[in-house]
Amino acid sequence: MNDNSRNIDVSDFDNNFNFETRTVTLNSGYEMPILGLGTWTQSNEETANSVYYALENGYRLIDTAQYYGNEYGVGKGLRRAIDNGIVTREEVFITTKIMPSSYNNAYNSIDESLERLGVDYIDLLLIHQPGTNDEAVYKAMEQGVRDGKVRSIGISNYYTKEEVEEVLSYATITPAVIQNENHIYYQNTELQEYVSKYGIIIESWYPFGGRGHTSYNFNNETIKSIATKYNKTSAQIILRWQLQALYIVIPGSSNLDHILENYSIFDFELDDEDMKNIANINNSQRYEIW
Ligand SMILES: NC(=O)c1ccc[n+]([C@@H]2O[C@H](COP(=O)([O-])OP(=O)(O)OC[C@H]3O[C@@H](n4cnc5c(N)ncnc54)[C@H](OP(=O)(O)O)[C@@H]3O)[C@@H](O)[C@H]2O)c1
């Protein structure tokens, strides 16, 4: 289904992003940076370097997962940045996700993540994707919050109202974030609109379509012409659109130039017409099915 007609007015949402502090207040009460670094496919060594470089250049949100095998690298980059006086632990927001194979061992896996990350709390913990055991995993994450090991919890790869409603039916702590595939070709504004009444924020993975699809996204004619208008790159236009459309965004990169470029999007603003034109690119096409 094409939802181009839905150009929703995000100014109606309660959770407006603060472009000065570059954060949003989650329904858990914690502040979350709205632009962060994705680390999928990066080795521990690459991750440590990209995390350090990102923190050195203003990023305060890092996205990892048990499944990526690089939580250790995130911890290493973070520790180096703390040791060099760039950030304090409190200033950095770390997201990790419980891997499907840990679903029978969800609570213990929180301790294992804390150990690999070298921190004593996780800022945001997500169920990586729906499975057979979601309720038990969600309850383990809630226990993690009660025990002070986790600050906010959420879910990932839940795309429909029905899937989210099921989680809400057993949740005693409302999810703060839903992290989903989301880009110019798959905007899923229905879900965003539905969950906004719970103060739930959508966070986008694959903002550039992921590896193998980036040129297709960067070469979209609408994006290219808006990029020329603002003298910015396609990547910067896409990321700025994500933020103005109230999606937290975590572009993945281990390239230092790209890491810098992706954070340099706070010195311009897309106008309403640009936002509408980008909304109209949507054709509800996803790249992945998980
Ligand atoms: N919850 C989930 O199931 C899930 C699934 C997938 C991803 N994620 C998370 O979301 C993050 C983002 O997704 P992703 O990394 O897979 O895809 P992505 O951010 O859409 O694209 C990453 C690709 O874009 C390139 N790139 C980054 N910045 C660029 C720039 N300014 N100019 C040109 N190319 C650029 C990267 O290459 P270089 O390294 O060379 O810059 C990499 O090949 C992941 O890293 C991960 O943390 C979550």
The ligand as an ORCA input file, in Angstrom:
! r2SCAN-3c Opt
* xyz 0 1
  N      17.376     -3.564     14.437
  C      17.762     -4.143     13.318
  O      17.268     -5.216     12.933
  C      18.798     -3.456     12.473
  C      19.018     -3.921     11.165
  C      19.976     -3.272     10.404
  C      20.695     -2.204     10.934
  N      20.489     -1.796     12.209
  C      21.253     -0.664     12.802
  O      21.065      0.468     11.965
  C      22.322      0.969     11.520
  C      22.170      1.567     10.143
  O      21.968      0.571      9.167
  P      23.136      0.076      8.178
  O      24.450      0.519      8.712
  O      22.955     -1.359      7.951
  O      22.746      0.804      6.832
  P      22.782      2.347      6.346
  O      23.115      3.223      7.484
  O      21.562      2.604      5.557
  O      23.971      2.330      5.301
  C      25.274      1.997      5.654
  C      26.097      2.096      4.388
  O      26.138      3.472      3.983
  C      27.494      3.863      3.803
  N      27.567      5.265      4.203
  C      27.400      5.796      5.441
  N      27.496      7.123      5.412
  C      27.725      7.472      4.135
  C      27.934      8.701      3.463
  N      27.879      9.862      4.128
  N      28.162      8.700      2.118
  C      28.214      7.523      1.437
  N      28.020      6.314      2.003
  C      27.781      6.286      3.340
  C      28.301      2.941      4.677
  O      29.604      2.763      4.181
  P      30.920      3.344      4.939
  O      31.157      2.465      6.130
  O      31.967      3.233      3.900
  O      30.608      4.759      5.314
  C      27.514      1.627      4.570
  O      27.886      0.922      3.400
  C      23.232     -0.271     11.587
  O      24.600      0.061     11.531
  C      22.758     -0.905     12.871
  O      23.339     -0.253     13.986
  C      19.523     -2.396     12.980
*
